[in-house]
Amino acid sequence: MDDQDEIRRVSARVSRIISANAGLRGEADDACQAAWLEFLTRPPILRDPGALPGWLATVARRYALRAVETRARMTWVDDSRLESRSPVDPPECSVLAAELGSALWRAVDEFPDRHRRLMLLLAHCPDLRHRELAAELGVSPASVSRIRQRCLDVLRRRLEAEGFSCP
């Protein structure tokens, strides 16, 4: 059996595990892909290679639960209300926001690895709690707030040096 067959077999198993929960069925494939992506970008340290399917299933289950929670928090807007509204912000605000965003992420790219990962987690997974962030970063939960504040202070100084004003 080659590697692709093994990947398909493990993916099908992980997807079946997630789909076993009726509330997560719609998220199974996306969660499985997200778990593989996390494995490829940040491989875990597994003592037993046979533990990979379990690790993938756990990560996929967490992704699926987050997706379901996020979907539950969304409020849908009637399309007819959207058509009657005119844009509030002038176009130059969009351009300035894009420039600020680019400058911010350039500054984040210069951070040390742990600080950069924290900023990415805060931006893309805002629902993570301190203990979850700490586990992702390999630090104590008490350190998360200090690292976060240090990162924000550095970001503020770097953005001000580029001419952006911060409140």
N, C-alpha and C positions, 0 to 999 in steps of 0.2 A: 504494500500500500504506500502510495507516495504522499508527500506533504499536503497537496491540495485536497486529497480525499480525507485526510485527517482533519484538516481545517473545516471542510464541509460537514464532517461527522460531528465535530465539537460544536460548530455553529448551530446545527440542527438541534443538538441536545440542549444548548443554552436557550435557544428560541422556544423549545418545548417547555422548559422549566418556567420561563417567563409567562408563556401563554397559558400555563396551568392555572394562573390566577386570572379570572374573568375580567377583572378591572384593568389588567395590564396587557391584554391581548393585542390591542391596537399599537402598543409601543414595543412589542417584542423584537421586531426586525431592526428598528432604529437603535434600540438599547443594545442589541447584540453587536451591531456595527460600532457603536460608541465604545463598547467594552474592548473590542479588537483594536480600535484606534488607540485607546489608552494603553493597551498592552504594547503596541508597536512604538508609541511615542515615549512611554515611561514604563519599561518592563519591570514587573515586580521581582523581588528576590524570593524565589520559590525553592525550598529545600528538596521537594519531590516534584519532578516534572509532571507526574500524574495529577498534581493538585491544580494544574492550569484550568481544566474545565470548571472546577468549583470556584476558582478565583474569578473566571470570566462570568459565571452565573451570578455571583455576588455583585460584581461591578455592574452587570447589565440590569439586575434587579434594582439597584440604586438609581441608575439612570432612568429606568421606566417609572419608578416611584416619583422622582423629581419631575418628570414630564407630566405625569398625571396631576401632581399637585399644582404645577404651573398652569395647566389647562383649567383646573378647577378655580383658580384665582382670576382667570380672564373674564372680562365682561364684554359681551358681544354688543356691537353698536348696530342699530338699524341702518341699512344702506341709504335709505331716503334722507336720514339726518346728515349723512356725509355729503350728499350732493348739494344741500342748501347752504353749507358753510363755505365761506371764503377763506383763503389762507390767512393766518394771523400774522405770521412773520414775513417780513420782506425777504427777497432772495439773498441780500447781502448777509443776513443773519445765518443762513444756511452755509454760505461760503466761509464765514468766520468760524462757525462751529466745526466745519470740516478741517479748517486749518489748525484750530485748537486741538482737535482730536488727533491729527497727524503729529503735531508737536508733542502731545502727551505720550503717544505710543513710541515715538522716537526716544523720548526721555526714559520710558520704561525699559526699552530695549538695552539701555546702557546699565541697568541695575545688575547687581549680582544675581545669580540664578535663583536663590531662595526668595529674594525680594520681588523679582520679576514674576515668579510663579504665584506669589501672594497677590500681586496686582491683577494678574490674569484671572485668578480664581474669584477675586472680589468683583471683577467686572463681568465675568461670564457666568458665575454661579453665586449670585448674591444671597441665596437662601442658605448657604452653608453656615453652620454655627462655628463658634470658636474652636470647639474640640475637634470638629471635622477638618477645619483649616489646619489646626495644629498637627493632626495626623497626616494630612497631605504633605505638609512641609517638614515633618520630622522634628518639631519643636514642641515645647510645653504650651498648653493653652494660654497661660499667662503671658507668654512672649508674643502672641499674635497681635495684641493691641499695640505693644511697643514697636514691633516691626512695621505695622501698618502706619502708625503715626510718623515714624522715621521716614518711610517711603513717601508719605504725603507731604512732609516738610521738604524733602529733596525735590519732589515734583513741583511744588509751589515755587521754590527758588529757581529751578531750571526754566520753568515757563515764564516767570517774571524776567529772567535774563534774556529771553527771546522776545520780550515786549508784550506778553499777555498779562493782563491784570487779573489777580485772583482776589475774590472777596475776603 
